[in-house]
Amino acid sequence: LGLPIRKVIIPVEAGRNIAVLLEAAVRNHILQIRGINTLAPLVPVLLLLATVAHQISWALAWDRFGISQRVVLLGALTMLASAWQRHGIARAATAMVGTVTLTWLIELIGVGTGWPFGRYAYSESVTYERCPSPEVCSDLESVTHHIPALLGVPVIVPLAWFMMAYATNRLGWLISERRLVRWLWASASLCAWDLILDPQFLLDPQLRGQGWWVWFHPSPALPGI
């Protein structure tokens, strides 16, 4: 009849119910015919697990430059995969491109004018030391990395904005269906994000000299922020 026949290989082992395996294979085939990929929900989960694993390895490493960028990239891909599942690829891609573009422009304005975050600038490079305390150890190994940037804004910064903006928005949906409550929650969560970022990228004991960015007027301030 000229119809494509899909071949499915069912692994059979001792003690496994062939009828159950066959039923699962048929159900999976029917879903795929309808355009539903049963493995798709695992993609954001696997990406999230990879992100968490990199966060753990960040704490265990001394040269944290590459790990920091991979955490942001994997986190952004996790949010993109989640948005793709919920809203389709077109809306997910539009949200990502729109958020990345808008936040890059906000950062560009912030670096150039000091509004709305205050006067600051991103570093062109960072140096990590294996042993930051000479009184404790004598290993002086260090490595310096150039930070890829576009007009003074590191490339990973807008991706980090997308990662956290989508995540806090989704958390807002879980907390309340009221739009104002979701907006307030997402805004407060993004502000709280700085409670982690400033100490992590400015006061990291493995950093030598200037961190990833510098504040021109660092006081008044919270401890480490």
Secondary structure as UniProt FT lines:
FT   TURN            14..15
FT   HELIX           18..33
FT   TURN            34..35
FT   TURN            38..41
FT   HELIX           42..60
FT   HELIX           65..87
FT   HELIX           89..113
FT   TURN            115..117
FT   STRAND          120..122
FT   STRAND          125..129
FT   TURN            134..136
FT   STRAND          142..146
FT   STRAND          149..150
FT   TURN            151..152
FT   STRAND          153..154
FT   HELIX           156..175
FT   HELIX           179..202
FT   TURN            205..206
FT   STRAND          207..208
FT   STRAND          213..215
FT   TURN            223..224
//
